[in-house]
């Protein structure tokens, strides 16, 4: 009887306590730091300044993780550029997990067995999955979709792996979110093929695979400016660069917050990063 009374009392006390909101779950996408691009590989001083600024601000904002969606350096195999990217990454708070993505400048425009092996030796796998909170992250090597002719077996292997990972995400009840360098499309799923998107035949096939497995969010870079489009419920978000812009959007990062079963995200220029995140509402 005394135990039952204690349980009732404890339940009453807990019911009177104010509800504590869970901390917001958010992550950061940065793209195209591309060390060496500003000066055509003569140096990377500007890229160093930009990337150190990004890392310092992430240490302050403390997202759950950072995904760098490709073109880590401007010149594949440039040891100095690679070393600088990796040197600055070591300054990132270990609590903020870092995931690098292979870009065409990292594995070459037409990947070969040698270029893939070199990337894997420097950075690790070029396609892989990770789990962070409610997110089942799927990192793809989009160059295997764009130009598979020299490595057809690798391209087929990635696509088979992708189907398996989507099944795992569904079975685990997690939100599958895809990260890659080259976007499937910029604004429309049926737009013509060009340098900044993936070939139509491959695009249709892979998009259908993603949509049939509940993927609603794909994040990419490559374009060095922002773009957005939808294919049914799937959102294709292309982010501007943390390195050198080639359009109206400044160097920056994208902050994405998971809210329930959706993701809200916004691109911030490096000169306009928030002091805290989530950004508090403006006072009237």
Secondary structure as UniProt FT lines:
FT   HELIX           2..16
FT   STRAND          25..30
FT   TURN            36..41
FT   HELIX           45..61
FT   STRAND          65..68
FT   TURN            76..77
FT   HELIX           79..89
FT   TURN            90..91
FT   TURN            94..95
FT   STRAND          97..100
FT   HELIX           104..107
FT   HELIX           113..123
FT   STRAND          128..132
FT   TURN            133..134
FT   STRAND          135..139
FT   HELIX           143..146
FT   TURN            149..150
FT   HELIX           152..172
FT   STRAND          175..179
FT   TURN            189..190
FT   TURN            195..196
FT   HELIX           200..212
FT   TURN            213..214
FT   STRAND          217..220
FT   STRAND          227..231
FT   TURN            232..233
FT   STRAND          234..238
FT   STRAND          252..259
FT   TURN            260..261
FT   STRAND          262..269
FT   HELIX           270..272
//
